Amino acid sequence: MNWDDLPAVITGFLPAHEAREADAAVSAFAADAVVTDEGRSHRGVAEIRSWLVNGGSEYTYTTEFVGAHRVGEGRFDVAQHLEGDFPGGSATLHYRFVLAGNLITRLTIEP
């Protein structure tokens, strides 16, 4: 699946997340959404906003879209390659989205 084939909520969220534009990024989530990153879950808009503002802020990195596929109704797996000054210097992460309509209800980020 190409970038242009992904739902707009995903193609809007990922660049906003990378640019640390918390207001734009958090607007992609449902009020009761859950984000799991580095094994920790962030529930609801306030916790997700805090994660967006503070998560990984000690590092600088770039991301590159690797690929994506639909894994079910409203479910997408987007692979992003990161390069930066974090431990290991590079990683490919899977952003596993669950959508309800045009909002993200669940996002799990893992290798």
N, C-alpha and C positions, 0 to 999 in steps of 0.2 A: 504494500500500500504506500502510495506517495504522500508527501506532506499535504498537498492540495486536496487529497481525498479524506483527510481527517476532519472531524466536526470542528466548527469554528471555535467552540469553547476551548478545545485543546490547543489549536493553533494560536489562540489569543493568550492562553495561560502560559505556555512554555516560554515565549519571548519575554513576557512580563516578569516571570519568575527569574529568568536569567539576568534581566536588567535590574532586578531588585525593586520593581515597581509594585509595592505591596498592595496599594489600593486597586490597581488594575487586576493583579493576580487574585486577590481574595474575592473579587466580584464574580469569579468563575465558579465559586463553591456554593452549594446549598447550605442553608443555615445549620443543619445538623451533620454536615460532612465530616469525614475522618480522613486524616492524612497520616500515613505511617512512613517514617524515614529513619534510617539508622536504628531500626528496631523500636522506636518510640512512636506512640500514637498521639496525635493532636486532634482534639474533638471540638467541633464548633468553630464559628468564625473568629472569635477572639483568640483561641489557641492557634488556629491556622495563621492568623495575622502575625502573631508572635514568632511562629516558626519561619514565616516568610521573611520577617525583618532580621531575625537573629541566626537562623540556620546557615551554617557554612560561612558566616560573615568574616571569619578570620582568614579565609582563603580567597584568592582570585583565580578564576578559571574561565575557560571558554567551552561552549558546547557545540556539538555538531550532530544534526539529525542523521541517524544511521538507517532507520527503517521503522515500519509500523505494521501491525496487522490487527484486524478485528478478531476478538476471541469469543464473541458471543453478543447477544443483544445488548447494546449500550456499553460494551466492554472493549477496550482498546489497549494494546501493549505498544508503547513507543520507546524505541531504543535511542539513547542519546550518548554520544561519546564526550567525555569531559577531559580536558587537559588543563593542568594548573599547578599551583604550589601546595597542594594538599598531599598528605602521605601517599606515596606511590606514584604521584604525578599524572597518572591517567587511569581512566576507568570507563567502562561502558555500563550505564545504568538503564534499567527498565522502569519506565513510568507506566504503571498499570492503572488505568482509569476505569471507573464505573460511572456512567452518566445516567441521569434521569432528566429527560427533556434536554434543555440546553444548559444544565448545571452539572458540576462534578459532585458526586455524593461520596466517592471514595477514591483515594489515590494512594498507591503503595509504590515506594521507590526502593528498588533493590537491584543487586548485581544480576 
